[in-house]
């Protein structure tokens, strides 16, 4: 089937934790802070499940550079307004030491229903993520690209990891967020579907049985959005460095463009069994970029930087078509420097080496996150 060429417009959503600048612990922002954010940002800012969270979302952008401009402005606005209340946002998927048991969820109908339905599972949901939307207008094309793009999801996760600490402990994982998230129902990798109609039939079973209200309760790592004509990638930790977020968004858009280009040439990316992709998903969660992912074509583990170089070669002409070559190049910086998870552990180790105890060292991690979230150059 021939489809109209997608626009590949892009949008980015980020969730932040709000901390007290003095104690470094999580804080519940006053309504005045949210009201001020809403006055400045309108519907580009929203509450999240936990009261100590805030969500921002860019408008649909024609290219990645435009998305970066909006993302930086959104962060800057939240930082400025939070600062007026002695607070600060941190772009990290977990807080280094605050406990979920001491947090309350937002008193709103949607979140109250989720809290009642999921009970203890959702009470631990003190995590933040990044979602990237890329516009793909045709329903069946979104499903086809979703089926193929699932292969690359562990690569995106590995590049984004920002949740090594949980309740004051180093978990040994680069993305502990995913361990918390996977306790939720309807998460993880999506099924493979032959068409949008087949996908919709499966959703209708759950809706008609009264299990979910609509498809927004499918919390897969990638999904067709039910609000917009986009393919929404949801596997990533939120990136502390705004340039990391933009680079991963550029890579995702370029991968979708590449898959569409292959389709136009009667080619496609080979689809592998979910059990195999899940192995890479786990490796990305555990090791991030450090220990490699399985190249299923070669049948062996390959270092992530090597896989990233191969992928960037594959999508070079697509990045050129999308005008995001410079943003995409920053992916190499992530591989060389490390992700937020690496930098958080470095901040902790440096504080310990300087004579700090574990509590003060965790405070140093929060200070690092506050500063890096606000570094918008």
N, C-alpha and C positions, 0 to 999 in steps of 0.2 A: 504494500500500500504506500502511496506517495502522500507525504504530509507537507504542509506549508513549513518553511524553515522557521524554527523557533527563534524568538528574539534574544533569548539567553540574557534577559534582564536579571538583576540580582538584588537580593535583600538579605540583611544579616540581623539576627536577633541575638542579644547577649543578656545573660542573667548575672547580677552581681550580689555579693554579700555586703551588708552594711555593718561597719565596725565602729566602735567607740574609739576615738583617736587617743584617749588617755589610757584606757584599760586594754585596748586592742581586742577585746572580746566582741562578740556579736551584739548588736543593739537593735531595738525596734524603733524605727524612725517615727517621729511624730507626724500626725496627719498633715501638719503645716508644711513639712518637707515635701510630701507627695503632692500636695496642692500646688506648691510653688513649681515643682517639676512639671506638673500637668499644665499649669498656666504657660510655661515656656515651651513645652514640647508636645502638648496635645495628646493624641492617641499614640504617640511614639514612645510613651512610657506607661508602665502598668505595674500593679502589684503582682507578686508571685505567690506560690503556695505558702511559704513561710513569711512571717511578718518582717523578718530581718533580711528580706530579699527585695530586689527591684529588677524589673525587666525593661530593656530598651529595644527598639526595633527601627531600622532604617526604613525609609520609603522605598518603593521599587526604584532601582537605579539602572540607568542605561549601560553602565560599565563599572568595573571594579574601582577605578579611581574615584568616581562619584560616591560609591558606597563607603570608601575610606573617609572621605570628607565628612559625610553624615555621621559615621561611627565616631570619629574624633570629636565632633561637635556634641554629640549625645553624651559621650563620656565626660567631656569638659563641663557640660551643664550640670550633670548629676554631681560631679565632684565639687563644683562651686556651691551648689545649694546645700549639699550635705555638710560641707565645711562650715556653713553658717550655724549649724546645729551641733558642732563638735564631732561630726561623724565623717566617715569616708567610705566609698565603695572599694571593694577589692574584686578584681576579675580573677577569681580562682574557683575551682569546682568544689572544693571543700575548705572549711576554715581549719587552720592548723590545730586549734585546741578547744574551741567551744563545743559543748555537748548538745546533741539534738534533743535530749530529754528536757532541756531547759528552754526550748523554743516553742512558740505557739504558731498555729497556722492562721492565715488571713481569714477574717470573718466575712466571707462572701459566699453566695449560694453555690457556685461551682465548686469552690474548695471545701465547703461544708459537706457537700454530697460526696466528694472524693474521700474526705476524712472519715465519714460514716461508713462508706463502702469498704475501704481498704484497711482501716484500723491500724494496727501496729506497723504494718508494712510501710504505710505512707508517713507515719510519724518520724521516721528516720530520714525523710527526704530533704535533708539539709545540704542540697547539692545544686550546682549551677552548670548550665551547659551553653553551647553556642549552636544555633540553627542557621543554616544557609539555604535560602530559597533561590532557585533558578527557574525562570519562566520557560515552560514547555507546553504550548497551547493544546495540542491534541491529546485526548485522554489515552488512547491506545499507545501513543508514542511515549507518554510518561511511564506507562507500565513497562514497556519494552526497555527503556533506558534504566529504569529502576532495577529490573532483573539483572542487567549487565553491570551496573555501577556498584552493586553489592560487593563485588570482588574487591573494590578499592577502599571500602569503608575502614578496614583495619589500618590502612596507610594513613588515612585522615586522622584517626584516633591517635596513632603513634606520634604524629606531628604536633598534637594539641595538648598533650597530657599536662594537667595542672593540679592533681589531687593526690599527692603522696602521703599527706598527713590526715589523721582522723582522730579526733578527741584526744589530742596531745601525744599521739604515737605515730611513728613512722611505720606505715603499713607494709613496706617492702614492694608496693605496687606503684606504678607511675600514675595510674588512673583508678583510685579507689572509688571514685564516683560511680563507675560502671557497676561495681559490686552492689552498691546501694540501689542503683536504678534497676538492676536486673531482678530485684525482689518484687518489683511491680509486675502486674499482669500485662500482656500484650506489648512486651518490649522485645528487644533483640533484633535479629535479622528478619526481614519479611519473607513470606512465602514467595515462590515463583508463580506468576499468573500468566495465562495465555493471552489475556485481554483485559481491558478495563471492565467490561461487562462481567467477566468471571470474578474479578476483584470486588466489584460492587455487590455481586450475589453473596459473597462471603460476608461482607460487611452487613448486608441486609439480614442475614441469619441472626447476627448478634443484636442488631437493632430491633428486629421483630420479636425476638425472645425477651426483650426488655433488659438486656445485659448492659447495653451502652445506649446513649442518646443519639450518637452520630459517630462518624469516622474520626473525629478529633480525639477520641479516646483510644485510638490505635497509636501507641507510643513507640513505634518501630525506629530503628536506626536510620531508616530512610523511608519516606512515604509520599504518595501523592497528597498534596495539601487539599484539605476540604474547604479552605477559605479562599484560596487563590489558585490560578492555573499554573502551579509550580511543582517542582520535585524538590522536596524538603529534606536536606541531610541533617540528621540530628545526633549523630554518634559522638561528636566532638566534646571534649572538655572546653570550657570557656578559656580563652587565651589571655594571659596577663598582659602580654605585649600586643598592642593594637596591630602592629605590622605582621605578627604571626597570624592573627585572625584574618587579616586581609589576604595574606599569601595562601592560606588554606582555602579561603573562598575562591581565589583565583584558580587554584589547582582543581577544585571541584567543578567550577564552571567550564574549565578547559577540558576536563575528562568527559563531561556530558557533551560538549561540542565535538570531541574526538569520536565518541560513540555514535553520534548522529552522522558525522562525516563518513565513518565506516559503513553505516547503514546505507547511505546514498550510493556507496560503491558495492552494494550487495555483499558486505562483509559484516562481521559482528565479533564482539569479544566473547571468548569461550566462557560458558557458565559452569561453575563448579558447585558440587553439592554443598549445602548449607553446613554440614558437619565439618567440611574442610575449611571453609571460610571462617567458621567459628574458632578453629584452632589459631588462625592468625589474629582473630579478634582478641582471644585470650592473651596471646603473646604481646599484642600492642598494649593491652590493659596492664599486663605484668611488667613488661620491660620497656615500653615506649619505643624509642628508636635504638635502644642499646644492643639487643641480642638478635636482631634480624627477624624477618618473616619468611614463610615458605613461598617460594616461587613454584607454583604447582605445575607449570609447564616444564621446569627443570627438575622438579621433584626433590629440591633441597632448600635449606635455609640460606637466604642471601641477606647480607647487611642492608639495613634500611637505607642508608645513604646511597648505596648502589642501586637499589630498587627505585629510589626517588630520581636519580639521574636518568635511568631508563625511561621512567614515566615522563619526565620533563622533555626528553627527546621525542617521545611519542606525541606529546601535545604541543610541541613548539609552534607548529603552524596554526593550531587552534588558539593558542594564547595570542599569537600575532593578529589573528582575525578578531579576537575579542578586545585587543588593545590592552592586555594586562601582563605583558612580558616583564616589566620592571617589578610589579608586585609579585609575580610568580617567582622571580629570581631569589626573593627573600627566603624561600623554602630551603635553599642551601645554607643560609645563615642558621636556621633552626637546627639543621643536621650538624653543623659545625659547633655551634654554641650550646646546644641543648634546649629542651623545652622549659616551661615554667617549673615543672617538677624538679628538673635538675637544679635550677637556680634557687628554688626554695631550700633544697637540701644543702646547697652550697652556703646559703645565708645562715642556716642552722649550724653547720659545721664550723663556719668562721666565728660565730658567736661563742660556741663551745671552746674553740681554740683560744679565744680571747679571754677566757675565764668565766664566762656566763654559765649558770646552771641551766637545766632543761627548760624551766619556765621562762627565763629571760631570753633564752635562745629562740623559743617559739614566738616571743614578742618581736624578736628581730626579724623573723620570717614575715610576720604581719606588716612590720614597717617596710620591708622590701616590697611586699605586694602593694601596699598603698602607693609607694613611690613609683613602681613600675606601671601600675594601672594608669597613673597620671602622666606618664611619659609619652606624649602624643606626637613627638617629632618623627 
